[in-house]
Amino acid sequence: MALYSFGAPKIFAGYEHISFANPTTPLPVGFNNIGGYVLAFVNNAAFPNNKILQVYWAGVKYAVTPNVELTAAYYGNKQNSYGTGADAGCSTRVAGTCSGTLDAFSFDAVWRLTKHFDTYAGLMYTGVHGGLANGYVFHTTDMNPTIGVRFTF
């Protein structure tokens, strides 16, 4: 993750590379886990192919005045196709193992009324595609507004 400040604008960005794979040391059914929990069901073969999830984000925050701050950001996820058989190499929403993406854009404004009291408003747009849209029956996009007041100690 990176954060750069050029006076009033602050730029931030980050990236994660997450790999999901079957365990190299499989756990047996009945394994006593930390805290005395017994694993009654164990799946040591959930990923016949490694699942790779890439998560990235970038944005900018700008102080218009000492009391008003605007932020715009982009967030993304990218998943590879890790299924087998008929789902091998797929990029549609037919299965959650197909490759897919998530894109999200956000914008918000904060107005500081006093040292401890502010008000804010924002909007986030999200869209899912391919395998990450599996399970979304009707809509694969969404807009979420927010507005509120906040008191901090």
C-alpha positions as CSV (number, residue, x, y, z in Angstrom):
1,M,0.0,0.0,0.0
2,A,1.2,3.5,-0.8
3,L,0.2,7.0,0.3
4,Y,1.7,10.1,-1.2
5,S,0.9,13.7,-0.2
6,F,1.4,16.6,-2.6
7,G,0.2,19.4,-0.3
8,A,-3.6,19.4,-0.6
9,P,-4.1,16.2,-2.7
10,K,-3.2,12.9,-1.2
11,I,-2.9,9.9,-3.5
12,F,-3.2,6.3,-2.3
13,A,-3.0,2.9,-3.9
14,G,-2.7,-0.7,-3.0
15,Y,-2.5,-4.3,-4.4
16,E,-2.9,-7.8,-2.9
17,H,-2.2,-11.1,-4.6
18,I,-4.0,-13.9,-2.8
19,S,-3.6,-17.6,-3.8
20,F,-6.0,-20.2,-2.5
21,A,-4.7,-23.8,-2.8
22,N,-5.3,-27.2,-1.2
23,P,-3.3,-27.8,2.0
24,T,0.1,-29.5,1.6
25,T,-0.6,-31.2,4.9
26,P,-4.2,-32.5,4.8
27,L,-6.2,-32.5,8.1
28,P,-8.0,-35.7,9.0
29,V,-11.7,-35.9,10.0
30,G,-11.9,-35.6,13.8
31,F,-8.8,-33.3,14.0
32,N,-8.6,-31.4,17.3
33,N,-8.0,-27.8,16.4
34,I,-6.9,-24.9,18.5
35,G,-9.3,-24.2,21.4
36,G,-10.4,-27.8,21.5
37,Y,-12.6,-27.6,18.4
38,V,-13.1,-31.0,16.6
39,L,-13.3,-30.8,12.8
40,A,-16.1,-33.1,11.9
41,F,-16.0,-32.3,8.2
42,V,-12.8,-31.5,6.3
43,N,-12.4,-30.6,2.6
44,N,-8.8,-31.0,1.6
45,A,-9.5,-30.9,-2.1
46,A,-11.5,-27.6,-2.5
47,F,-9.2,-26.2,-5.2
48,P,-8.2,-28.7,-7.9
49,N,-6.6,-25.7,-9.6
50,N,-5.2,-22.7,-7.5
51,K,-7.6,-19.8,-7.2
52,I,-5.8,-16.5,-7.7
53,L,-7.6,-13.3,-6.5
54,Q,-6.0,-10.0,-7.2
55,V,-7.3,-7.0,-5.2
56,Y,-6.3,-3.4,-6.1
57,W,-7.4,0.1,-5.3
58,A,-6.4,3.7,-6.0
59,G,-7.8,7.1,-5.1
60,V,-7.2,10.7,-4.3
61,K,-8.3,12.8,-1.4
62,Y,-8.3,16.6,-1.8
63,A,-8.9,19.3,0.8
64,V,-10.9,22.0,-1.0
65,T,-10.8,24.1,2.2
66,P,-9.6,23.4,5.7
67,N,-13.2,22.2,6.5
68,V,-14.2,20.4,3.2
69,E,-12.6,17.3,1.9
70,L,-13.4,15.3,-1.3
71,T,-12.4,11.7,-2.0
72,A,-12.6,9.7,-5.2
73,A,-11.5,6.0,-5.4
74,Y,-11.5,2.9,-7.6
75,Y,-11.5,-0.6,-6.2
76,G,-11.1,-3.8,-8.3
77,N,-11.0,-7.6,-7.9
78,K,-9.9,-10.0,-10.6
79,Q,-10.3,-13.8,-10.2
80,N,-8.8,-16.5,-12.5
81,S,-10.8,-19.4,-13.8
82,Y,-10.0,-22.3,-11.5
83,G,-12.7,-24.8,-12.2
84,T,-12.4,-28.2,-13.9
85,G,-14.5,-30.2,-16.4
86,A,-17.1,-28.2,-18.2
87,D,-16.2,-25.1,-16.2
88,A,-12.5,-25.2,-17.0
89,G,-11.4,-21.9,-18.5
90,C,-14.9,-20.3,-18.4
91,S,-15.4,-16.6,-18.1
92,T,-19.2,-16.4,-17.8
93,R,-21.3,-16.2,-14.6
94,V,-22.4,-19.9,-15.0
95,A,-20.2,-20.9,-12.0
96,G,-18.3,-19.1,-9.2
97,T,-15.2,-20.9,-10.4
98,C,-15.2,-18.9,-13.7
99,S,-12.9,-16.0,-14.1
100,G,-14.5,-12.6,-13.3
101,T,-14.1,-9.1,-12.1
102,L,-15.5,-6.6,-9.6
103,D,-15.3,-2.9,-10.3
104,A,-16.3,-0.2,-7.7
105,F,-16.1,3.5,-7.9
106,S,-16.7,5.8,-4.9
107,F,-17.0,9.5,-4.2
108,D,-17.5,11.2,-0.9
109,A,-17.4,14.7,0.7
110,V,-16.8,15.5,4.3
111,W,-17.6,18.9,5.8
112,R,-16.1,19.5,9.3
113,L,-18.5,21.8,11.2
114,T,-16.4,21.8,14.4
115,K,-13.3,20.0,15.7
116,H,-15.4,16.9,16.8
117,F,-18.5,17.2,14.6
118,D,-18.8,16.7,10.8
119,T,-21.3,15.7,8.1
120,Y,-20.7,13.5,5.1
121,A,-22.3,12.3,1.9
122,G,-21.1,9.7,-0.6
123,L,-22.0,7.4,-3.5
124,M,-20.5,4.0,-4.5
125,Y,-21.2,2.2,-7.8
126,T,-20.3,-1.5,-7.9
127,G,-20.5,-4.0,-10.8
128,V,-19.6,-7.7,-11.0
129,H,-18.8,-9.7,-14.1
130,G,-18.1,-13.3,-15.0
131,G,-17.6,-15.8,-12.2
132,L,-17.8,-13.1,-9.5
133,A,-21.4,-12.4,-10.7
134,N,-22.5,-16.0,-10.1
135,G,-25.4,-15.9,-7.7
136,Y,-26.6,-12.5,-8.7
137,V,-30.0,-13.3,-10.1
138,F,-31.3,-10.0,-11.5
139,H,-28.8,-7.2,-11.1
140,T,-25.0,-7.2,-11.4
141,T,-24.6,-3.5,-10.7
142,D,-25.5,-1.5,-7.6
143,M,-25.4,2.2,-6.5
144,N,-25.2,2.9,-2.7
145,P,-25.7,6.4,-1.4
146,T,-24.8,7.4,2.1
147,I,-25.3,10.6,4.2
148,G,-24.8,11.3,7.8
149,V,-23.4,13.2,10.7
150,R,-20.5,12.0,12.9
151,F,-19.3,13.0,16.4
152,T,-15.8,11.9,17.3
153,F,-14.1,12.0,20.7
